[in-house]
């Protein structure tokens, strides 16, 4: 038996209208075409679906079973059609984000708070990109955006610049290195370096300064939260290197000092990696724009 969506709509319309003429008007087809459709469906089923002697026209027991099926399936189909319309219009979709920058959680949450109000029909989720290979997941469509400071040349993937930032040295105000105008790689010898629990290849302090200079700190202490890192630094339990926008409040505290890394300072750029085909989606454009504005706000705070 071959049942089509139009058959289910027909059964539902006749039941609701109580006659062929009104049902045909509702379905925008001729009464003759409707009668032909019903006959074909009954021939397939091998049973009558309507009690034709009754007025208004009523469904038979078999017809009622088909009506129950229509009431289950048609709302789901209508919901799916609305979802597809939203996808075509760019008002709905999925936005699963992987973050390779550990500190970016604190920056991204305000962005997403505003985003969800503007795009309530977009399914938003965050996955720590440090726990898996984020860029391969982007290509496989397991995630939709990767926040990264390490752009790569990958076919079908676009790295959109979000903002530039400077990794800065952070220490207690009474630390011996506080007397220096800037910090060099050699200054980290003998120091306890407090970092996020991230592979050192993904930490700016190693990739941009210590590894090229072949300098190793006395010890490394890994801490999950920025607030705890700053607490330990203020207690002189070690030093750290954090993005300048993360330590914006430190500038106004007497417990800490911040210093540039190297005389010229270091500058890094954060990117939003997306599948190139997704860049034209309206909600994707707004996310990227909002992310840049929030970063600028933090830097100017």
Secondary structure, 3 states (H helix, E strand, C coil): CCCCHHHHHHHHHHHHHCCHHHHHHHHCCCHHHHHHHHHHHHHHHCCCCEECCCCCCEECHHHHHHHHHHHHHHHHHHHHHHHHHHHHHCCCEEEEEEECCCCHHHHHHHHHHHHHHHCCCEEEEEEEHHHCCHHHHHHCCCCCEEEECCCCCCCCEEEEEEEEECEEEEEECCCHHHHCCEECHHHHCCCEEEECCCCHHHCHHHHHHHHHHCCCCCEEEECCCHHHHHHHHHCCCCEEEEECCCCHHHHHCCCEEEEEECCCCCCEEEEEEEEHHHCCCHHHHHHHHHHHHHHHHHHHC
